[in-house]
Structure formats: C-alpha cells, structure tokens
Amino acid sequence: MSDDIPLSPPIYEDPDAALYRRPSPATEAIDVLKAAIERLKAAIDAGRQPGMPLSVLSNVAREAPLGSLALAFLLGVAIGRRSR
C-alpha cells in the first residue's frame, strides 16, 4: 500500500479566457479618456519648459496683463466676426 494521496482530477481552465472577456464600453471610454488626458498633460508640461511658447505667453501675461487682455479681446472679436 502506498502513502501517496491521490490527486483530484484536473479542472480545465481555458488559457485564452481573458481574451474572451471584453471590458464594458464605459470602461473602454474611460481608459481612452485617461490616456488622452495624460498625453495632454505631457504636452502642456513640455510647452511650459523655459523658452517654449506657453512659458513665453505666461511671462508676457504676467508682465503686461492689461495689454494681454486687450489682445485677447481683439482676437475674440476677430474670430467672432469671421464665424458669422
């Protein structure tokens, strides 16, 4: 007589089961939005490096806020008239 304990029969588990389960459309949409937000954050951070356009724009706005406001207003008026 042997002291080995008999093993239970193997239970079949599909190795490709993860491929069959798809995330819900809401989960996919959230993942896409998160990826887009991360890319946008990276682009903004890159633009804020010294000498880059966002850095220059923020420095100009800090030094001359009234002039920047007037320029933004005139730009808005020009774009608003063109869209009519």
C-alpha positions as CSV (number, residue, x, y, z in Angstrom):
1,M,0.0,0.0,0.0
2,S,1.3,3.5,-0.9
3,D,1.3,6.6,1.3
4,D,0.7,8.9,-1.8
5,I,-2.6,10.8,-1.7
6,P,-4.4,10.5,-4.9
7,L,-4.8,13.9,-6.7
8,S,-8.2,15.2,-7.7
9,P,-8.8,15.2,-11.5
10,P,-7.6,18.3,-13.2
11,I,-10.1,21.1,-13.7
12,Y,-10.0,22.5,-17.2
13,E,-9.2,26.2,-17.3
14,D,-9.2,27.9,-20.7
15,P,-5.8,29.7,-21.1
16,D,-7.5,32.1,-23.5
17,A,-10.4,33.0,-21.2
18,A,-9.0,36.6,-20.7
19,L,-9.3,37.1,-24.5
20,Y,-13.0,36.3,-24.4
21,R,-13.8,38.7,-21.7
22,R,-14.1,42.2,-23.1
23,P,-14.3,45.3,-20.8
24,S,-17.6,47.2,-20.9
25,P,-17.8,50.1,-23.4
26,A,-17.9,52.5,-20.5
27,T,-14.6,51.1,-19.1
28,E,-13.0,51.4,-22.6
29,A,-14.2,55.0,-22.9
30,I,-12.8,55.9,-19.5
31,D,-9.4,54.3,-20.4
32,V,-9.3,56.2,-23.7
33,L,-10.1,59.5,-21.9
34,K,-7.4,58.8,-19.3
35,A,-4.8,58.2,-22.0
36,A,-5.9,61.4,-23.8
37,I,-5.6,63.4,-20.6
38,E,-2.1,62.0,-19.9
39,R,-1.0,63.0,-23.4
40,L,-2.5,66.5,-22.9
41,K,-0.7,66.9,-19.6
42,A,2.6,65.8,-21.1
43,A,2.1,68.3,-24.0
44,I,1.3,71.2,-21.6
45,D,4.3,70.3,-19.4
46,A,6.5,70.3,-22.4
47,G,5.1,73.7,-23.5
48,R,5.8,75.2,-20.1
49,Q,9.6,74.5,-20.3
50,P,11.7,77.7,-20.3
51,G,11.7,79.2,-23.8
52,M,8.7,77.3,-25.0
53,P,5.5,79.0,-26.2
54,L,3.4,78.6,-23.1
55,S,6.3,79.8,-20.9
56,V,6.7,82.9,-23.1
57,L,3.0,83.6,-23.1
58,S,2.6,83.3,-19.4
59,N,5.6,85.6,-18.9
60,V,4.1,88.2,-21.2
61,A,0.7,88.0,-19.5
62,R,2.4,88.4,-16.1
63,E,4.4,91.4,-17.2
64,A,1.6,93.2,-19.1
65,P,-1.8,91.9,-18.0
66,L,-3.8,94.8,-19.5
67,G,-2.2,94.5,-22.9
68,S,-2.7,90.8,-22.9
69,L,-6.4,91.2,-22.0
70,A,-6.8,93.8,-24.8
71,L,-5.1,91.5,-27.3
72,A,-7.3,88.5,-26.3
73,F,-10.4,90.7,-26.6
74,L,-9.5,91.8,-30.1
75,L,-8.6,88.3,-31.1
76,G,-12.0,87.1,-29.8
77,V,-13.8,89.8,-31.7
78,A,-12.0,88.9,-34.9
79,I,-12.8,85.2,-34.6
80,G,-16.4,86.0,-33.6
81,R,-17.0,88.2,-36.7
82,R,-15.5,85.6,-39.0
83,S,-17.8,82.8,-37.8
84,R,-21.0,84.8,-38.5
